[in-house]
Structure formats: structure tokens, C-alpha cells
């Protein structure tokens, strides 16, 4: 699966993408709010997702900058439930060199379009650490409705707990 926008392309992850994603994942700014289950590197996220694919319907994507013709990030749709026609946008990581340039917004818009118009989903969920203001406001900008704060919603690898914001987007 792939979709092309004005500045990015999302396409299905392939094993040959791993080296490029590991390079993207060396950007420590990405992991500031991403301290769940030992996920501190791109390799950890991709490895976990490979295991998750065996348990549920899941689509993961690399995000490629069209102008630079290079991989700049990773995202996906997971926990797809065919009975409720719902899924969840996976946390997106994009190299910080591409922040505030439209890559996150466009990649998520392409994922939303794919989820609603190709996979037939009716609802998408999205969660983020409440301290991650960039991600929080990105969800609102994309049209997601804020649902609630999960106090101590996720345990970090250091034993601390993070509060998470839950969002939902319904197909119009």
C-alpha cells in the first residue's frame, strides 16, 4: 500500500527499509516522550511491530520525503477491528530535521485517507503523551476530537508513569 502527497509518500514497510529507519531513529529528539516498553530506538519499534502483526491486523508505513527521495520516518495503523470498523494510528516518528515542515501532517492525512477510503474503517483512535504538545496539537489540527486524559496511562521504562491523551476521529 502506498499513497503520495505533495511532500511525502507513505508506503508499506519492507525489511529493506530497516537500515534507513535505524538512521532516522538515531535522532534523540524523537524519543523524548516515547519511553514505553524500552522503545528508545527505531529498531525496537519495528521489532515490536513485527510481533504485533502476528496478533492483529496491522499496516506499517515508511514516510519518504519526495524532494530528498529519502526515508524520514515511520507510522502505521494497528488494532484494526473489522467488526467495529475501527483502528488506531500508530505513533509516528519523523526525523527532527523534518519537523514543522508539513511531513507529519501530510503523512497522517494520507494514513487517514487510506484507513477510511481503502480499508473501510469508520473510526480512528490516536493517543499521545500529554507532555508532547506537538503531537497533542497535531491531533486536533487533523480533526481528531479530544476524548479524555488517561492519568498514569502508560508506564515508562524507568518505572515512572505518563499521562496520555486519547483522541478519536470518525469518518464523515
QUIKAZI-V942332 format. One record per helix or strand. SS is the DSSP state (~ for helix, > for strand). FROM is the first residue (numbers start at 0). LEN is the number of residues. If there is no record, write none. Layout:
((SS FROM LEN) (SS FROM LEN))
//
This chain:
((> 1 3) (> 7 5) (~ 14 10) (~ 27 4) (> 35 1) (~ 41 14) (> 56 9) (> 69 12) (> 85 9) (~ 95 3) (~ 102 15) (> 122 7) (~ 132 9) (> 144 12) (> 160 10))
//
